[in-house]
Amino acid sequence: MIDLTRSEQQIDRNARLCARQGILLPTYAEMADPETIPEDIQAELRGIGRDEVHSRNLFRVTWENEPSERGTFGGVNYFEIPPSVSGVKARIIGLVGKWFPTGAHKVGAAYSCLAPTLVTGQFDPERNMAVWPSTGNYCRGGAYISRLLACKSVAILPEEMSSERFRWLENMADETIATPGCESNVKEIFDKCHELEAERGAGVFIFNQFEQMGNRLWHHEVTGRAMEKVIAEVARPRDRVAGAVVSSGSAGTTASGEYLKERYPAAKLAVAEATQCPTLLANGFGGHRIEGIGDKHVPWIHNLLDTDMVVAVDDEQTMRLFRLFNEPVGREYLAERGVAPEVVSSLDVLGISSICNVLAAVKFARYYELGEEDIIMTVFTDSEALYTSRLAELSAERGPYTRDNAVADFELLARTGTDRLLELRYEEKKRIHNLKYYTWVEQQGKTFEEINSQWYDRDYWENINALRPELDRLIGEFNDRVRAYT
């Protein structure tokens, strides 16, 4: 759970530090509806760059930033994949993460993990270092949020992640640690966290996204509500919400699908993973290239009771479509096939895991035989900008991208079927939930009682979502104390 135990003396010290640094914190309500952010803060934001290291950019931890370097808020950023690209009739709509500070939505999860510890006094920015174990974007988001909150940070990520991530961290994190392996080598990240705790003791504070309930709370209360806003904007009278399709990763975004199921009871939630590492689908393991969906375990924060389907996506298909969508020859061919110019020019909002989500949504649509009145919501975590080096690497490995490549790659979507997919019965949901035992109880110190509570106590997950009003109250009180010391 999210610990709200308070230390009044440390809260006061944190408030004084924030006052000296000019730091105020956004509430969940403000992140979900940035029009409620005070006008004086919005006025300040107009003069601050989106990626600038400035504490006011905490208020840009929202899906509603204007899609520009500067500005305030202009509604939820989303992009609809048309049938001319997807090959299915269903409407596939993704929230666009490109316009968050750092270019990825993971700043939201990071903020939602660190902020509660500041306003309760559990974290001391002058003594603790915030440790962000991640397979990529989360540690970038954590390092950035740490800088905005005057905290020191340690970023941990696998050594095979894209060079863009490491170059960016050089100027943002106080310390960067590369662990062995690729996207799916999550245990190595956990092991490094234990090493740091043993070496540095109370000097480090581990914000493990795979177990931090603040991660799922942010997606339930902010991402889920953003999806609801988009649906209200685009839905036609006969449209229905078929469901949400998201990648497994840390499982934070699955909470947005749970939010949709609360609002639209007929909706379903599908969770994607790599075919090369089918942990949810078949208790499997392996390495893969879909950066952003670390696996080989079931995250502690994944509520399997509300997961209806698991879908495996081939990383080779993902990488080929990444080239099709971004290479000039690929875009020319898409235009030849009748894809609208405004769609072609916008495909760079899809990073590698975003394309994985599109492929999973296509499988979801085909399995349920969805039509043009069905809406599938998903998340486009980040954009091509974080993977440009991968395009150069693919060209060096496979040669220049040709029209023949484009023809073959375009057909991938048309040929995407319902293989490597499982609609979950009760016993399958429980099988996947039971996999948590080996990672979290045997290795990471969780209790037998709590893993059973996650399954048998329905209030377990609802109680986490119910913490949002109390956290907003604590953030508001903290800001009042900061203003009193300013």
C-alpha positions in Angstrom: 0.0 0.0 0.0 1.0 3.7 -0.1 2.3 4.5 3.4 0.9 7.8 4.7 2.7 7.7 8.1 3.7 11.2 8.9 6.8 12.7 10.4 5.9 16.3 11.4 9.5 17.5 11.9 10.6 16.2 8.5 7.5 17.5 6.8 8.4 20.9 8.1 12.1 20.6 7.0 10.9 19.5 3.5 8.5 22.4 3.3 11.3 24.9 4.2 13.5 23.4 1.6 10.8 23.7 -1.0 10.2 27.3 0.0 13.9 28.1 -0.5 13.8 26.4 -3.9 10.4 27.9 -5.0 8.8 24.4 -5.3 5.1 23.7 -5.3 3.5 20.3 -5.9 0.6 19.5 -8.2 -2.3 17.5 -6.9 -3.7 14.4 -8.7 -6.8 16.5 -9.5 -4.7 19.2 -11.2 -2.7 16.6 -13.2 -6.0 15.0 -14.4 -7.6 18.4 -15.1 -4.8 21.0 -15.6 -7.4 23.8 -16.3 -7.7 23.9 -12.4 -4.1 24.8 -12.0 -3.8 28.4 -10.6 -3.5 31.0 -13.4 -0.3 32.5 -11.9 1.4 29.1 -12.3 0.0 28.7 -15.9 1.4 32.2 -16.6 4.9 31.2 -15.4 4.7 28.0 -17.6 4.3 30.1 -20.7 7.9 31.3 -20.3 9.4 27.9 -19.4 10.5 25.3 -21.9 8.8 21.9 -21.6 12.0 20.0 -20.9 13.7 22.7 -18.8 14.9 21.8 -15.4 12.4 24.1 -13.6 10.2 23.1 -10.7 7.1 24.6 -12.3 7.4 21.8 -14.9 6.0 19.6 -12.2 2.6 21.0 -13.3 3.3 19.7 -16.8 3.0 16.1 -15.5 -0.2 15.7 -17.4 -1.5 14.3 -20.7 -2.8 17.8 -21.7 0.3 19.8 -22.5 0.2 21.9 -25.6 2.2 19.9 -28.3 5.0 22.5 -28.5 8.2 23.5 -26.7 6.4 26.2 -24.7 2.8 26.8 -23.8 0.3 25.6 -21.2 -2.5 23.1 -21.8 -4.7 22.3 -24.8 -6.6 19.2 -24.1 -5.5 15.5 -24.0 -2.9 14.6 -26.7 -4.0 11.6 -28.6 -3.6 10.0 -32.0 -6.0 7.7 -33.9 -4.6 4.9 -36.0 -6.8 4.7 -39.1 -7.9 1.5 -40.8 -5.6 2.4 -43.7 -2.7 1.6 -41.4 -4.1 -0.9 -38.9 -6.0 -3.0 -41.3 -8.9 -3.4 -38.9 -12.2 -1.4 -38.8 -12.0 -0.7 -35.0 -10.9 2.7 -33.9 -7.5 2.4 -32.2 -6.8 5.6 -30.2 -3.6 6.2 -28.2 -2.7 8.8 -25.6 0.5 10.5 -26.8 3.3 10.6 -24.3 5.7 12.7 -26.5 4.6 16.0 -25.0 5.5 15.2 -21.4 8.7 16.6 -20.0 11.4 14.1 -21.0 9.2 13.0 -23.9 7.6 10.1 -22.0 4.7 9.6 -19.6 6.9 7.9 -17.0 7.4 11.2 -15.2 3.9 10.8 -13.9 4.6 7.4 -12.3 7.9 8.8 -10.9 6.2 11.9 -9.4 3.4 9.8 -7.9 6.0 7.6 -6.1 8.2 10.4 -4.7 5.7 13.1 -3.9 3.8 11.1 -1.2 7.1 10.5 0.7 7.9 14.2 0.6 4.5 15.4 2.0 4.5 12.7 4.7 8.2 13.4 5.7 9.3 9.8 4.9 11.9 11.1 2.4 14.6 13.6 3.3 16.0 15.3 0.2 19.1 16.5 2.1 20.0 13.0 3.3 18.4 10.4 1.0 19.2 9.6 -2.7 16.1 8.6 -4.8 17.0 5.3 -6.6 15.0 4.6 -9.8 15.3 1.0 -11.0 14.0 0.8 -14.5 14.2 -0.6 -18.0 14.5 2.9 -19.5 11.9 5.7 -19.3 11.0 5.4 -15.6 14.6 6.1 -14.4 14.7 9.1 -16.8 11.5 10.3 -15.4 12.7 9.7 -11.9 16.0 11.6 -12.4 14.1 14.5 -13.9 11.5 14.6 -11.1 14.3 14.4 -8.6 16.0 17.4 -10.0 12.8 19.4 -10.0 12.3 18.5 -6.3 15.8 19.3 -5.3 16.6 15.6 -4.7 19.6 13.6 -5.6 19.0 10.5 -7.8 20.5 7.2 -8.9 19.3 5.8 -12.3 19.5 2.1 -12.8 18.8 0.5 -16.3 20.1 -2.4 -18.5 23.2 -1.7 -20.4 21.6 -2.6 -23.8 19.0 0.2 -23.7 19.2 2.9 -26.3 22.1 5.3 -26.3 19.7 8.2 -26.2 18.7 7.2 -22.7 22.3 7.1 -21.4 23.3 10.4 -23.0 20.3 12.1 -21.4 21.0 10.7 -18.0 24.6 12.0 -18.1 23.2 15.5 -17.5 20.3 14.6 -15.3 21.0 11.8 -12.8 23.6 12.2 -10.1 24.6 8.6 -10.7 23.8 6.2 -13.5 24.3 2.4 -13.1 24.1 0.1 -16.2 23.1 -3.5 -15.2 23.8 -6.6 -17.4 21.4 -7.5 -20.1 18.5 -6.1 -22.1 14.9 -5.0 -21.7 13.8 -8.3 -20.0 16.7 -8.4 -17.4 14.7 -7.0 -14.6 16.0 -9.2 -11.8 19.5 -7.8 -12.3 18.0 -4.3 -11.6 16.4 -5.6 -8.4 19.7 -7.2 -7.4 21.6 -3.9 -7.8 19.0 -2.2 -5.6 19.7 -4.7 -2.8 23.4 -4.1 -3.3 23.0 -0.4 -2.8 20.8 -0.8 0.3 23.5 -3.1 1.8 26.3 -0.6 0.9 24.6 2.7 1.7 21.9 1.8 4.2 19.4 4.6 5.0 21.2 6.9 2.4 19.2 5.4 -0.4 15.4 5.3 -0.9 14.3 2.7 -3.5 11.4 3.7 -5.7 10.8 0.4 -7.5 8.1 1.0 -10.1 7.2 -2.7 -10.2 6.0 -2.6 -6.6 5.2 1.1 -6.0 1.4 1.5 -5.7 1.9 5.2 -6.5 2.6 4.1 -10.1 -0.7 2.4 -10.6 -2.6 5.2 -8.7 -1.3 7.8 -11.1 -2.4 5.8 -14.1 -5.8 5.1 -12.6 -6.5 8.7 -11.6 -4.7 10.6 -14.4 -4.3 8.3 -17.4 -7.7 6.6 -17.0 -9.4 10.0 -16.8 -7.5 11.2 -19.8 -8.8 8.2 -21.8 -12.3 9.0 -20.6 -11.9 12.6 -21.8 -10.8 11.4 -25.3 -13.7 9.1 -25.5 -16.2 11.9 -24.7 -14.6 14.0 -27.4 -14.4 11.5 -30.2 -17.2 9.0 -29.6 -20.1 9.0 -32.0 -23.7 8.2 -30.9 -23.4 4.5 -31.7 -19.8 4.0 -30.7 -18.9 1.7 -27.7 -15.7 1.3 -25.7 -14.4 -2.2 -26.4 -11.6 -1.9 -24.0 -8.0 -0.9 -23.4 -4.8 -2.6 -24.6 -1.5 -1.8 -22.9 1.9 -3.4 -22.5 2.8 -5.2 -19.3 6.0 -3.3 -18.3 5.7 -2.3 -14.7 1.9 -2.8 -15.0 1.1 0.8 -14.0 -0.9 1.5 -17.1 -3.1 -1.5 -16.5 -4.8 0.7 -13.9 -6.0 3.0 -16.7 -7.8 0.0 -18.2 -9.3 -0.8 -14.8 -10.6 2.8 -14.7 -12.3 2.4 -18.1 -13.9 -0.9 -17.0 -15.3 0.9 -14.0 -16.9 3.6 -16.3 -17.8 1.2 -19.2 -18.6 -2.3 -17.6 -18.6 -4.1 -21.0 -15.0 -3.0 -21.7 -12.1 -5.4 -21.5 -8.5 -5.1 -20.6 -5.7 -6.8 -22.6 -2.1 -6.8 -21.6 0.7 -7.2 -24.2 4.2 -8.7 -23.8 6.9 -9.8 -26.2 6.6 -13.2 -27.9 10.2 -13.8 -27.2 9.5 -13.5 -23.4 6.0 -14.8 -22.9 5.8 -14.7 -19.1 2.1 -14.0 -18.7 1.1 -16.2 -21.6 3.2 -19.3 -20.9 5.3 -18.7 -17.8 8.1 -18.1 -20.3 11.4 -16.2 -20.3 13.9 -14.7 -22.8 15.3 -11.5 -24.2 13.6 -9.1 -26.6 13.9 -5.7 -28.3 10.6 -4.0 -27.4 12.1 -1.3 -25.1 9.7 -0.1 -22.4 8.1 -3.4 -21.4 10.5 -5.2 -19.0 9.4 -8.6 -18.0 10.4 -12.2 -16.8 8.2 -11.6 -13.8 4.7 -10.4 -12.9 4.8 -6.9 -11.3 3.5 -6.7 -7.7 1.1 -3.9 -8.7 -0.6 -5.9 -11.5 -4.2 -6.6 -10.6 -4.9 -9.9 -12.5 -8.5 -10.0 -11.3 -9.3 -7.2 -13.8 -7.1 -8.5 -16.7 -9.1 -10.2 -19.5 -6.5 -11.1 -22.1 -2.8 -11.5 -22.6 -1.3 -10.9 -26.1 2.2 -11.7 -27.2 3.7 -9.4 -29.9 6.8 -10.4 -32.0 9.6 -8.0 -31.5 10.7 -8.5 -35.1 7.3 -7.2 -36.3 7.7 -4.2 -34.0 11.1 -3.3 -35.3 10.1 -3.6 -38.9 7.1 -1.4 -38.5 9.3 1.1 -36.6 11.4 1.4 -39.8 8.3 1.5 -42.1 6.8 4.4 -40.0 10.0 6.5 -39.9 12.2 5.8 -42.9 11.5 8.2 -45.9 11.0 5.3 -48.3 8.5 3.7 -45.9 6.5 6.9 -45.5 6.4 7.3 -49.3 5.0 3.9 -49.7 2.4 4.5 -47.0 1.3 7.6 -48.9 1.0 5.4 -52.1 -1.3 3.1 -50.2 -3.7 5.9 -49.4 -2.6 6.8 -45.9 -3.5 10.4 -45.3 -0.5 12.8 -45.3 -1.4 14.1 -41.8 -1.3 10.5 -40.5 2.0 9.7 -42.2 3.6 12.8 -40.8 2.5 12.0 -37.3 3.7 8.4 -37.1 6.8 9.5 -35.3 4.8 9.9 -32.1 5.0 6.1 -31.8 8.1 4.7 -30.1 8.9 1.0 -30.1 6.6 0.0 -27.3 3.8 2.2 -28.8 4.0 0.1 -32.0 3.8 -3.0 -29.8 0.6 -1.7 -28.4 -0.8 -1.0 -31.9 -0.1 -4.6 -32.9 -1.7 -5.9 -29.7 -4.7 -3.8 -30.4 -5.0 -5.2 -33.9 -5.0 -8.7 -32.5 -7.6 -7.7 -29.9 -9.8 -6.2 -32.6 -9.5 -9.3 -34.8 -10.2 -11.8 -31.9 -13.4 -10.0 -30.8 -14.3 -9.2 -34.5 -14.7 -5.5 -33.7 -16.2 -3.1 -36.1 -16.0 0.6 -37.0 -18.2 1.5 -34.0 -15.8 0.0 -31.5 -13.1 2.1 -29.7 -9.9 0.6 -28.4 -7.9 2.8 -26.1 -4.1 2.4 -25.7 -1.0 4.4 -24.7 1.8 5.7 -26.9 4.4 5.9 -24.1 7.1 7.7 -26.0 8.1 8.7 -29.5 10.7 7.9 -32.2 12.9 10.7 -30.8 14.1 8.3 -28.1 15.1 5.6 -30.5 16.6 7.4 -33.5 19.9 5.5 -32.9 18.0 2.2 -33.4 17.1 3.3 -37.0 20.8 3.8 -37.7 21.7 0.4 -36.1 19.0 -1.4 -38.2 20.3 0.2 -41.4 23.9 -0.9 -40.5 22.7 -4.4 -39.7 20.2 -4.9 -42.6 21.2 -2.4 -45.2 19.3 0.7 -46.5 15.5 0.6 -46.3 14.0 -0.1 -49.7 10.6 0.0 -51.3 10.6 -3.8 -51.3 11.1 -3.7 -47.5 8.2 -1.2 -47.2 5.9 -3.5 -49.2 6.7 -6.5 -47.1 6.5 -4.6 -43.8 3.1 -3.0 -44.6 1.7 -6.4 -45.1 2.6 -7.3 -41.5 -0.4 -5.5 -40.2 -2.7 -7.1 -42.8 -1.4 -10.6 -41.7 -1.5 -10.0 -38.0 -3.9 -12.6 -36.6 -5.0 -14.0 -33.3 -2.0 -16.3 -32.6 -0.1 -16.1 -29.3 -3.2 -14.7 -27.5 -5.2 -16.0 -24.5 -8.5 -14.8 -23.2 -8.2 -15.4 -19.5 -10.5 -17.6 -17.5 -10.5 -17.4 -13.8 -8.0 -20.2 -13.4 -5.6 -18.5 -16.0 -5.8 -15.2 -14.1 -4.9 -17.0 -10.9 -2.0 -18.9 -12.5 -0.5 -15.6 -13.6 -1.1 -14.0 -10.2 0.5 -17.0 -8.5 3.8 -16.3 -10.4 4.2 -13.2 -8.2 5.1 -15.5 -5.4 8.5 -16.5 -6.8 9.6 -12.9 -7.4 8.0 -11.0 -4.6 7.6 -13.3 -1.7 10.7 -15.5 -2.2 13.1 -12.8 -3.5 11.8 -9.4 -2.6 10.4 -9.8 1.0 6.6 -9.5 0.4 4.4 -11.5 2.7 2.3 -14.6 2.0 -0.7 -12.8 3.6 -0.5 -9.8 1.3 -0.2 -11.8 -1.9 -3.3 -13.6 -0.9 -5.0 -10.3 0.0 -4.4 -9.1 -3.6 -6.4 -12.1 -4.9 -9.1 -12.7 -2.3 -9.8 -9.2 -0.9 -11.5 -7.1 -3.5 -11.1 -4.0 -1.4 -7.3 -4.4 -1.7 -7.2 -2.6 -5.0 -10.1 -0.3 -4.5 -8.5 1.0 -1.3 -5.4 2.1 -3.2 -7.6 4.1 -5.6 -9.4 5.6 -2.7 -6.2 7.2 -1.4 -6.2 9.9 -4.0 -8.4 12.5 -2.1 -6.3 12.1 1.0 -3.1 12.5 -1.0 -4.5 15.6 -2.6 -5.3 17.0 0.8 -1.8 16.3 2.1 -0.3 17.9 -1.0 -2.5 21.0 -0.5 -1.5 21.3 3.1 2.2 20.9 2.2 1.9 23.7 -0.4 0.2 25.9 2.2 3.2 25.4 4.5 5.6 26.1 1.7 3.8 29.4 0.9 3.9 30.3 4.6 7.7 30.0 4.6 8.2 31.8 1.2 
